[in-house]
Amino acid sequence: MTFGKKEFAALVAEFLGTGALTLLILSIKYTSLGVGFFVAAIAGIAVATLSLAVAGVSGGYFNPALTLAMWTARKSDTVKGVLYIAAQLLAGFAAFHLFTYLINND
């Protein structure tokens, strides 16, 4: 697998999509709307919207478990799957720390 602009764009799309999804879910969960139904509804709407936005670039997985499932089904190669999972985990970690920073500095 060669690593060019398309592959870099796909990694950035996965990073930003996963980060936005994580930040949105954390934000909704810790408000007065933090009921399970609303969290699930917002997560579904966010995944649908983000997938429509970046599906042409990266496939719009946004979840390491989904990426692993696509690799298991042989819809993704190994290097791409590992890089996607690394980007997704890093994005979740960064979004969580950004959320805690914003909550603690109000």
Accessible surface in RSA format (square Angstrom, percent):
REM  Atomic radii and reference values for relative SASA: ProtOr
REM  Chains: A
REM  Algorithm: Lee & Richards
REM  Probe-radius: 1.40
REM  Slices: 20
REM RES _ NUM      All-atoms   Total-Side   Main-Chain    Non-polar    All polar
REM                ABS   REL    ABS   REL    ABS   REL    ABS   REL    ABS   REL
RES MET A   1   118.07  61.1  28.47  18.8  89.60 213.3  41.27  35.1  76.79 101.7
RES THR A   2   116.71  83.0 107.77 109.3   8.95  21.3  86.53 116.2  30.18  45.6
RES PHE A   3   115.42  57.7  82.66  51.2  32.76  85.2  82.93  50.3  32.48  93.0
RES GLY A   4    35.23  43.4   0.00   N/A  35.23  43.4  34.34  94.2   0.90   2.0
RES LYS A   5   189.98  92.7 177.38 108.8  12.60  30.0 124.00 111.6  65.97  70.3
RES LYS A   6   171.98  83.9 163.52 100.3   8.45  20.1 110.67  99.6  61.31  65.3
RES GLU A   7    47.47  27.3  43.42  32.9   4.04   9.6  12.48  24.1  34.98  28.6
RES PHE A   8   120.29  60.2 120.29  74.5   0.00   0.0 120.29  72.9   0.00   0.0
RES ALA A   9    44.42  40.8  37.10  57.3   7.32  16.6  42.00  59.2   2.42   6.4
RES ALA A  10     7.58   7.0   7.58  11.7   0.00   0.0   7.58  10.7   0.00   0.0
RES LEU A  11    27.24  15.2  26.55  19.0   0.68   1.7  26.82  18.8   0.42   1.1
RES VAL A  12    57.39  37.8  56.08  50.8   1.31   3.2  57.36  49.8   0.04   0.1
RES ALA A  13    10.50   9.7   5.21   8.0   5.29  12.0   9.84  13.9   0.66   1.7
RES GLU A  14     0.00   0.0   0.00   0.0   0.00   0.0   0.00   0.0   0.00   0.0
RES PHE A  15    66.66  33.4  66.58  41.2   0.08   0.2  66.58  40.4   0.08   0.2
RES LEU A  16   109.39  60.9 104.92  75.1   4.47  11.2 105.93  74.4   3.46   9.3
RES GLY A  17     3.35   4.1   0.00   N/A   3.35   4.1   2.63   7.2   0.73   1.6
RES THR A  18     8.25   5.9   8.25   8.4   0.00   0.0   8.25  11.1   0.00   0.0
RES GLY A  19    13.38  16.5   0.00   N/A  13.38  16.5  12.90  35.4   0.48   1.1
RES ALA A  20    48.77  44.8  36.41  56.2  12.35  28.1  43.46  61.2   5.31  14.1
RES LEU A  21    20.08  11.2  19.88  14.2   0.20   0.5  20.08  14.1   0.00   0.0
RES THR A  22    34.81  24.8  31.27  31.7   3.53   8.4  22.98  30.9  11.82  17.9
RES LEU A  23    46.95  26.1  46.94  33.6   0.01   0.0  46.95  33.0   0.00   0.0
RES LEU A  24    70.67  39.4  66.96  47.9   3.71   9.3  70.15  49.3   0.53   1.4
RES ILE A  25    50.10  28.5  49.67  37.0   0.43   1.0  50.10  36.1   0.00   0.0
RES LEU A  26    30.58  17.0  30.56  21.9   0.02   0.0  30.58  21.5   0.00   0.0
RES SER A  27    42.87  36.2  39.46  52.7   3.41   7.9  27.11  57.7  15.76  22.1
RES ILE A  28    28.24  16.1  28.24  21.0   0.00   0.0  28.24  20.3   0.00   0.0
RES LYS A  29   101.81  49.7  93.66  57.5   8.15  19.4  50.52  45.5  51.30  54.6
RES TYR A  30   142.05  66.3 108.85  61.9  33.19  86.4  76.47  57.5  65.57  80.8
RES THR A  31    72.24  51.4  50.40  51.1  21.84  52.1  59.57  80.0  12.67  19.1
RES SER A  32   116.06  98.1  75.69 101.0  40.37  93.0  59.02 125.7  57.05  79.9
RES LEU A  33    92.49  51.5  92.17  65.9   0.32   0.8  92.49  65.0   0.00   0.0
RES GLY A  34    26.91  33.2   0.00   N/A  26.91  33.2   5.88  16.1  21.03  47.1
RES VAL A  35    88.67  58.3  82.99  75.1   5.68  13.7  88.67  77.0   0.00   0.0
RES GLY A  36    53.18  65.6   0.00   N/A  53.18  65.6  39.92 109.5  13.27  29.7
RES PHE A  37   144.90  72.5 133.76  82.8  11.15  29.0 140.00  84.9   4.90  14.0
RES PHE A  38    85.65  42.8  85.65  53.0   0.00   0.0  85.65  51.9   0.00   0.0
RES VAL A  39    25.82  17.0  25.41  23.0   0.41   1.0  25.57  22.2   0.25   0.7
RES ALA A  40    66.67  61.3  51.92  80.1  14.75  33.6  58.55  82.4   8.13  21.5
RES ALA A  41    35.81  32.9  22.42  34.6  13.39  30.5  34.62  48.8   1.19   3.1
RES ILE A  42    52.72  30.0  52.51  39.1   0.22   0.5  52.51  37.8   0.22   0.6
RES ALA A  43    21.05  19.4  20.81  32.1   0.24   0.5  21.05  29.6   0.00   0.0
RES GLY A  44    41.37  51.0   0.00   N/A  41.37  51.0  35.30  96.9   6.07  13.6
RES ILE A  45   111.60  63.5 107.84  80.3   3.76   9.1 110.84  79.8   0.75   2.0
RES ALA A  46     8.65   8.0   2.72   4.2   5.92  13.5   8.56  12.0   0.09   0.2
RES VAL A  47    58.80  38.7  58.80  53.2   0.00   0.0  58.80  51.1   0.00   0.0
RES ALA A  48    54.70  50.3  46.58  71.9   8.12  18.5  53.95  76.0   0.75   2.0
RES THR A  49    81.64  58.1  78.31  79.4   3.33   7.9  63.85  85.8  17.79  26.9
RES LEU A  50    38.62  21.5  38.55  27.6   0.08   0.2  38.62  27.1   0.00   0.0
RES SER A  51    27.47  23.2  27.27  36.4   0.19   0.4  23.01  49.0   4.46   6.2
RES LEU A  52   156.29  87.0 130.29  93.2  25.99  65.3 131.73  92.5  24.56  66.1
RES ALA A  53    75.40  69.3  37.09  57.2  38.31  87.1  48.49  68.3  26.90  71.3
RES VAL A  54    28.99  19.1  28.99  26.2   0.00   0.0  28.99  25.2   0.00   0.0
RES ALA A  55    50.18  46.1  37.24  57.5  12.94  29.4  37.41  52.7  12.77  33.8
RES GLY A  56    84.73 104.5   0.00   N/A  84.73 104.5  44.03 120.8  40.70  91.2
RES VAL A  57    80.19  52.8  56.29  51.0  23.89  57.6  61.11  53.1  19.08  51.7
RES SER A  58     5.71   4.8   0.00   0.0   5.71  13.2   3.99   8.5   1.73   2.4
RES GLY A  59    37.58  46.3   0.00   N/A  37.58  46.3  19.38  53.2  18.19  40.7
RES GLY A  60     7.16   8.8   0.00   N/A   7.16   8.8   0.00   0.0   7.16  16.0
RES TYR A  61    26.16  12.2  21.43  12.2   4.73  12.3  10.07   7.6  16.09  19.8
RES PHE A  62     5.96   3.0   1.25   0.8   4.71  12.2   1.25   0.8   4.71  13.5
RES ASN A  63    70.27  48.5  69.38  67.0   0.89   2.1  10.97  26.4  59.30  57.3
RES PRO A  64    38.90  28.4  37.64  34.3   1.26   4.6  38.05  31.4   0.85   5.3
RES ALA A  65    68.78  63.2  56.14  86.6  12.64  28.7  62.17  87.6   6.61  17.5
RES LEU A  66    78.45  43.7  74.46  53.3   4.00  10.0  77.92  54.7   0.54   1.4
RES THR A  67     0.05   0.0   0.05   0.0   0.00   0.0   0.05   0.1   0.00   0.0
RES LEU A  68    95.10  53.0  95.02  68.0   0.08   0.2  95.10  66.8   0.00   0.0
RES ALA A  69    52.85  48.6  42.26  65.2  10.59  24.1  48.78  68.7   4.06  10.8
RES MET A  70    52.88  27.4  52.88  35.0   0.00   0.0  31.54  26.8  21.34  28.3
RES TRP A  71   108.24  43.4 104.15  50.4   4.09   9.6  97.55  52.0  10.70  17.4
RES THR A  72    94.49  67.2  74.49  75.5  20.00  47.7  68.45  91.9  26.03  39.4
RES ALA A  73    60.90  56.0  34.91  53.9  25.98  59.1  46.63  65.7  14.27  37.8
RES ARG A  74   214.91  90.2 185.43  94.5  29.48  70.2  61.44  84.0 153.46  93.0
RES LYS A  75   141.40  69.0 112.98  69.3  28.41  67.7  62.56  56.3  78.84  84.0
RES SER A  76    11.82  10.0   0.00   0.0  11.82  27.2   6.35  13.5   5.47   7.7
RES ASP A  77    71.54  50.1  58.55  58.3  12.99  30.7  46.12 108.5  25.42  25.4
RES THR A  78    77.32  55.0  73.92  74.9   3.39   8.1  52.40  70.4  24.91  37.7
RES VAL A  79    82.78  54.5  79.41  71.9   3.36   8.1  82.45  71.6   0.33   0.9
RES LYS A  80    63.22  30.8  62.67  38.5   0.54   1.3  19.36  17.4  43.85  46.7
RES GLY A  81     2.74   3.4   0.00   N/A   2.74   3.4   2.74   7.5   0.00   0.0
RES VAL A  82    92.75  61.0  90.22  81.7   2.53   6.1  91.23  79.3   1.52   4.1
RES LEU A  83    59.85  33.3  58.27  41.7   1.58   4.0  58.27  40.9   1.58   4.3
RES TYR A  84     5.88   2.7   5.88   3.3   0.00   0.0   3.71   2.8   2.17   2.7
RES ILE A  85    45.21  25.7  45.21  33.7   0.00   0.0  45.21  32.6   0.00   0.0
RES ALA A  86    56.06  51.5  45.67  70.5  10.39  23.6  52.51  73.9   3.55   9.4
RES ALA A  87    13.67  12.6   8.52  13.1   5.15  11.7  13.08  18.4   0.59   1.6
RES GLN A  88     2.16   1.2   0.00   0.0   2.16   5.1   0.00   0.0   2.16   1.6
RES LEU A  89   108.96  60.7 101.58  72.7   7.38  18.5 103.74  72.9   5.22  14.0
RES LEU A  90   108.17  60.2 104.72  74.9   3.45   8.7 107.43  75.4   0.74   2.0
RES ALA A  91     0.88   0.8   0.04   0.1   0.84   1.9   0.36   0.5   0.52   1.4
RES GLY A  92    18.18  22.4   0.00   N/A  18.18  22.4  15.94  43.7   2.24   5.0
RES PHE A  93   127.72  63.9 120.14  74.4   7.58  19.7 125.38  76.0   2.34   6.7
RES ALA A  94    44.29  40.7  35.03  54.1   9.27  21.1  40.53  57.1   3.76  10.0
RES ALA A  95     5.86   5.4   1.85   2.8   4.01   9.1   5.16   7.3   0.70   1.9
RES PHE A  96    95.87  48.0  95.87  59.4   0.00   0.0  95.87  58.1   0.00   0.0
RES HIS A  97    87.29  47.7  83.47  58.0   3.82   9.8  62.97  64.9  24.32  28.3
RES LEU A  98    82.40  45.9  77.34  55.3   5.05  12.7  81.30  57.1   1.09   2.9
RES PHE A  99    19.28   9.6  19.28  11.9   0.00   0.0  19.28  11.7   0.00   0.0
RES THR A 100    40.61  28.9  39.50  40.0   1.11   2.7  32.73  44.0   7.88  11.9
RES TYR A 101   135.90  63.4 129.70  73.8   6.20  16.1  91.36  68.7  44.54  54.9
RES LEU A 102    96.11  53.5  85.55  61.2  10.56  26.5  86.20  60.5   9.91  26.7
RES ILE A 103    93.57  53.2  88.31  65.8   5.27  12.7  89.37  64.4   4.20  11.4
RES ASN A 104   115.77  79.8  86.13  83.2  29.64  71.4  26.33  63.4  89.43  86.4
RES ASN A 105    90.63  62.5  58.43  56.5  32.21  77.5  26.12  62.9  64.51  62.4
RES ASP A 106   162.27 113.7  91.37  90.9  70.91 167.7  59.64 140.4 102.63 102.4
END  Absolute sums over single chains surface
CHAIN  1 A     6839.5       5640.5       1199.1       5206.3       1633.3
END  Absolute sums over all chains
TOTAL          6839.5       5640.5       1199.1       5206.3       1633.3
